[in-house]
Amino acid sequence: MALKIEQFTCRSDNFGILAHDSETGETALIDAPEERPILQAIERTGWRPTMILTTHHHVDHVEANLALKARFGLTIIGPAAEADRIPGIDRQVKEGDKVRVGAQEAVVIETPGHTAGHISYHFAGAGVAFTADTLFSLGCGRLFECKPPVMLASLRKLAALPLETAIYCGHEYTESNARFALSVDPTNSALKERAAEIARLRSEGRPTLPTTLAVEMATNPFLRWHDPVIRRNLGMEDASDDDVFAEIRKRKDVF
């Protein structure tokens, strides 16, 4: 049976996520950005969480950890490399470790770049990946703790997942990401169609996520460092992948 997902807004632009295994009734939170909207989502769905799958240490992803642990007695799972910065952590995980939510199994993918210990969770059987602040729709996370080659290596890992994988990200950044993407890839017809779809969704007050890896591979400049058109637009036809990616990230930082 499927992994059911309830996605909802927290803080100003974070997403909270409840992931529910319909076979066993077990439920996980993906990060814990803010207590009140999480409690509202739990009440709305009736899904009582037994664990938090933490992606990284930033406060807007762990703020409600301790309050929810006290309320529900849940287990907090998070990256071993950031264990000392994850409030209430019970289980430390690293590359290749497996986490079960009822009958559903996730593999941990280490995806440093935004932070040095960031991880993503890939539920292959459900066709879902939770990438938090590594891969956004039409974007990637800012490089607060790592150099561009580190993030590029993480994005290569995610780009190797099945194209039909549904991608759930940590923030609703897609509209602004689309504006930047068009600045470096203005003739991409798939990107222009996606940007129009995003504008419509946001005008209707609807989220732009989840996306799919197939859509991102066709439209997201941070997954298209190899594309000859983007390289030509940047004047970097013969540059290394690392240099092209770093230039795209640098331009986004000041866009």
C-alpha positions as CSV (number, residue, x, y, z in Angstrom):
1,M,0.0,0.0,0.0
2,A,1.1,3.6,-0.6
3,L,2.9,6.1,1.5
4,K,0.3,8.8,2.1
5,I,1.7,12.3,2.4
6,E,0.2,15.4,4.0
7,Q,2.2,18.5,3.1
8,F,1.5,21.8,4.8
9,T,3.0,25.3,5.4
10,C,5.0,26.2,8.5
11,R,6.6,29.5,9.4
12,S,6.7,31.8,6.4
13,D,7.7,29.4,3.6
14,N,8.7,26.1,5.2
15,F,6.9,22.9,4.4
16,G,5.9,20.4,7.1
17,I,5.3,16.8,6.0
18,L,3.5,13.9,7.6
19,A,4.3,10.6,5.8
20,H,1.8,7.8,6.7
21,D,2.1,4.1,6.0
22,S,-1.5,3.1,5.3
23,E,-0.8,-0.6,5.9
24,T,0.4,-0.3,9.5
25,G,-0.8,3.2,10.4
26,E,2.7,4.3,11.4
27,T,3.5,8.0,10.6
28,A,6.7,10.0,10.4
29,L,7.3,13.7,10.4
30,I,9.9,15.0,7.9
31,D,11.6,17.7,10.0
32,A,9.7,19.7,12.6
33,P,9.7,23.4,11.6
34,E,6.9,24.7,13.8
35,E,4.7,23.1,16.5
36,R,1.3,24.6,15.9
37,P,0.8,23.8,12.2
38,I,2.2,20.3,12.8
39,L,-0.4,19.7,15.6
40,Q,-3.1,21.0,13.3
41,A,-2.0,18.6,10.6
42,I,-2.0,15.7,13.0
43,E,-5.5,16.6,14.2
44,R,-6.7,17.0,10.6
45,T,-5.4,13.7,9.4
46,G,-5.6,11.6,12.6
47,W,-2.1,10.4,11.9
48,R,-0.2,10.3,15.2
49,P,3.6,10.4,14.5
50,T,6.0,8.0,16.0
51,M,9.2,9.5,14.6
52,I,10.8,12.6,13.1
53,L,13.1,12.1,10.2
54,T,15.4,15.1,10.5
55,T,17.4,16.3,7.5
56,H,19.7,18.9,9.0
57,H,20.3,21.1,12.0
58,H,18.9,24.5,11.0
59,V,16.4,25.8,13.5
60,D,13.6,26.1,10.9
61,H,13.8,22.4,10.6
62,V,14.2,21.3,14.2
63,E,12.5,24.0,16.2
64,A,9.6,21.8,17.3
65,N,11.6,18.6,18.0
66,L,11.6,18.7,21.8
67,A,8.0,19.9,22.1
68,L,6.8,17.1,19.9
69,K,8.9,14.5,21.6
70,A,7.5,15.5,24.9
71,R,3.9,15.4,23.6
72,F,4.1,12.1,21.6
73,G,7.2,10.3,22.9
74,L,8.4,10.0,19.4
75,T,11.8,8.9,18.2
76,I,14.0,11.6,16.5
77,I,16.3,10.3,13.8
78,G,18.9,12.5,12.1
79,P,22.3,12.8,10.5
80,A,25.2,11.4,12.5
81,A,27.4,14.3,11.2
82,E,25.1,16.8,12.9
83,A,24.0,14.8,15.9
84,D,25.3,17.4,18.4
85,R,23.1,20.0,16.8
86,I,19.8,18.0,16.5
87,P,17.7,18.6,19.6
88,G,16.5,15.3,21.1
89,I,18.1,13.0,18.6
90,D,17.8,9.3,19.5
91,R,19.2,7.6,16.4
92,Q,22.1,8.8,14.2
93,V,22.1,7.7,10.6
94,K,24.5,8.0,7.7
95,E,24.9,7.1,4.0
96,G,23.1,3.9,3.1
97,D,21.4,3.4,6.4
98,K,17.7,2.3,6.3
99,V,14.8,3.7,8.2
100,R,11.4,2.0,8.3
101,V,8.0,3.8,8.6
102,G,5.8,0.8,9.0
103,A,6.0,-1.3,5.8
104,Q,7.8,1.6,4.0
105,E,11.6,1.7,3.9
106,A,13.8,4.7,3.3
107,V,17.5,4.8,2.4
108,V,19.5,7.6,3.8
109,I,21.5,9.6,1.2
110,E,24.1,12.0,2.5
111,T,23.6,15.2,0.7
112,P,26.0,17.8,2.2
113,G,26.2,21.3,0.7
114,H,23.6,23.5,2.4
115,T,25.0,22.1,5.7
116,A,27.9,19.8,6.1
117,G,25.8,16.9,7.4
118,H,22.6,17.3,5.5
119,I,20.8,14.1,4.5
120,S,17.9,13.1,2.3
121,Y,15.5,10.2,2.6
122,H,14.5,8.1,-0.4
123,F,11.5,5.8,-0.2
124,A,12.2,3.8,-3.3
125,G,9.1,1.6,-3.0
126,A,6.8,4.6,-2.7
127,G,8.7,6.5,-5.4
128,V,9.4,9.5,-3.1
129,A,12.4,11.5,-1.9
130,F,12.5,14.1,0.8
131,T,15.4,16.4,-0.1
132,A,14.7,19.3,2.3
133,D,17.2,22.1,1.5
134,T,19.5,20.3,-0.9
135,L,17.3,20.1,-4.0
136,F,14.5,22.6,-4.5
137,S,12.2,22.8,-7.4
138,L,14.2,24.9,-9.9
139,G,16.9,25.5,-7.3
140,C,19.3,24.2,-4.7
141,G,20.1,25.3,-1.2
142,R,22.5,28.0,-0.3
143,L,26.0,26.8,0.5
144,F,26.4,27.8,4.1
145,E,28.9,25.2,5.2
146,C,30.4,23.6,2.1
147,K,32.1,24.5,-1.2
148,P,30.3,24.2,-4.6
149,P,31.9,20.8,-5.5
150,V,30.4,19.2,-2.4
151,M,26.9,20.4,-3.3
152,L,27.4,19.3,-6.9
153,A,28.3,15.8,-5.8
154,S,25.1,15.7,-3.7
155,L,23.0,16.8,-6.6
156,R,24.6,14.1,-8.8
157,K,23.4,11.5,-6.3
158,L,19.9,12.8,-6.3
159,A,19.9,13.1,-10.1
160,A,20.7,9.4,-10.3
161,L,17.3,8.5,-8.7
162,P,14.5,7.2,-10.9
163,L,13.1,10.1,-13.0
164,E,9.6,9.4,-11.8
165,T,10.6,10.0,-8.2
166,A,8.4,12.6,-6.5
167,I,10.5,15.3,-4.9
168,Y,9.4,17.0,-1.7
169,C,11.5,20.0,-0.7
170,G,11.8,22.1,2.5
171,H,10.6,25.5,1.2
172,E,8.2,27.2,-1.2
173,Y,10.9,29.0,-3.2
174,T,9.8,27.9,-6.6
175,E,8.4,31.1,-8.0
176,S,11.6,33.1,-7.3
177,N,13.7,30.2,-8.4
178,A,11.8,30.2,-11.7
179,R,12.7,33.9,-12.3
180,F,16.4,33.1,-11.8
181,A,16.3,29.9,-13.9
182,L,14.9,31.9,-16.8
183,S,17.8,34.4,-16.5
184,V,20.4,31.6,-17.3
185,D,18.2,29.4,-19.5
186,P,15.7,31.7,-21.3
187,T,15.1,29.6,-24.4
188,N,14.1,26.4,-22.5
189,S,10.5,25.7,-23.5
190,A,10.0,23.2,-20.7
191,L,11.2,25.8,-18.2
192,K,8.9,28.5,-19.6
193,E,5.9,26.1,-19.4
194,R,6.9,25.2,-15.8
195,A,7.2,28.9,-14.9
196,A,3.7,29.6,-16.2
197,E,2.4,26.7,-14.2
198,I,4.1,27.9,-11.1
199,A,2.6,31.4,-11.5
200,R,-0.8,29.9,-11.9
201,L,-0.5,27.7,-8.8
202,R,0.8,30.6,-6.7
203,S,-2.0,32.9,-7.9
204,E,-4.4,30.3,-6.7
205,G,-2.7,30.0,-3.3
206,R,-1.6,26.4,-4.1
207,P,1.8,24.9,-3.5
208,T,4.2,24.2,-6.3
209,L,5.4,20.9,-4.7
210,P,5.9,18.1,-5.0
211,T,7.8,18.1,-8.3
212,T,9.4,15.1,-10.0
213,L,13.0,14.4,-10.8
214,A,12.0,14.3,-14.5
215,V,10.7,17.8,-14.4
216,E,13.7,19.1,-12.5
217,M,16.2,17.4,-14.9
218,A,14.5,19.3,-17.7
219,T,14.1,22.7,-16.1
220,N,16.4,23.1,-13.0
221,P,19.6,24.9,-13.9
222,F,21.4,23.4,-10.9
223,L,20.9,20.0,-12.4
224,R,21.8,21.2,-15.9
225,W,25.4,22.3,-15.5
226,H,26.3,20.0,-18.5
227,D,23.8,21.7,-20.8
228,P,25.5,23.4,-23.8
229,V,23.0,26.1,-24.0
230,I,23.4,27.1,-20.4
231,R,27.2,26.9,-20.8
232,R,27.0,29.2,-23.8
233,N,24.8,31.7,-22.0
234,L,27.3,31.8,-19.2
235,G,30.3,32.1,-21.6
236,M,31.7,28.8,-20.1
237,E,31.5,26.3,-22.9
238,D,34.7,24.6,-22.0
239,A,34.7,25.1,-18.2
240,S,34.6,22.2,-15.7
241,D,31.3,21.0,-14.3
242,D,32.4,22.3,-10.9
243,D,33.1,25.8,-12.3
244,V,29.8,26.0,-14.2
245,F,27.8,24.9,-11.1
246,A,29.7,27.4,-8.9
247,E,28.9,30.2,-11.4
248,I,25.2,29.4,-11.4
249,R,25.2,29.3,-7.6
250,K,27.1,32.6,-7.4
251,R,24.6,34.3,-9.8
252,K,21.7,33.0,-7.8
253,D,23.1,34.3,-4.5
254,V,23.0,37.9,-5.9
255,F,20.0,37.6,-8.1
